[in-house]
Amino acid sequence: MAKRFPPPPLQGLKRQLDRARGGEATPSGFVRQTFCLTREEARAKAREWFDAYPKAAYWTEVESWRQLEGDRIEFTMRRLSSAD
């Protein structure tokens, strides 16, 4: 008979997700924030990030994105926490 093990603790994953959603810097030094907006609002939000945090200084980028129903876009913006 196989021995059953308890599920692994998920507190570390939960903390990492909370940091990422809250806009705190991760150990890698990047700040990530996820948005779910209409197509036009998503473009405006991405432009806002690129204007506030220039790519050359903060390595700002759209890390990932996907199209949802109803012409909504879910996307994650990433930038360095500070420019040196």
N, C-alpha and C positions, 0 to 999 in steps of 0.2 A: 504494500500500500504506500502511495506517494505521500510524503510529508508536505503539508500546506504551509506556506510562509505568508506572513502578513504583507499587505501592500506597502511599497516604499513610502517614506515620508515625503510630502510634497511641499513642505514649508519653504525650502530654498527656491523652488520654481515659483511659488506664490509671491515671494519677495521680489524675485526678478521681474515678474509680470507687473507687479504693483509699481516698481521703479520705472519700468518702461512706459507704462500708461501715465504716470505722474510727471513725466518729463525730467526725471533725475538722471544724472550721469551714471552709466554702467561702469564696471571695472575697466572696460576698454577705453573709457574716456568719451564715449559718444552719448548724446542725448537723443532718444527716439520718442516720437509721438505719433500715435495712430489716429486718423480721422476717417469719418464716413460722411461724405457730403455729396451734393449733386455735382454734376460735371463742371458747371461754371463756378460753383463755390470752391470746388477742389482746385481748379486752376488758380483762382484768386488766393487761396490759402498757400499753395506752393509758391506762388510769386511773392507773397508776403514773407515767407521764410527766406527765399533767396535774396530779397531786398534787405531784410534785417540781419541775415547771416551770410555774407558773400561767400560763394563757393571757394574762392581762392584762399580765404583765411580760415573758414570753418569746415571745409570739405562737405558742405551741405549737399544732400542729394535725396531724391525720392528712392528710398530703399526697396520698397515693394508696393505693388498696387494690384487691384483686381476690380473688375466691373461687376456690380450687383444688379439685381432687378430694379426697374424703375429709373434707369439712367443715373444710378448712384455709384460713386467710386469710393472704395476703401483703400487707403494708402498710408504708408508709414514714412515720415520724414526723419532724416538722420543728420546730425551735425556734431561737431566737436563742442565740448562744453565751454571752451574758451579759445580765443585766438592768441597765439604767442607772438 
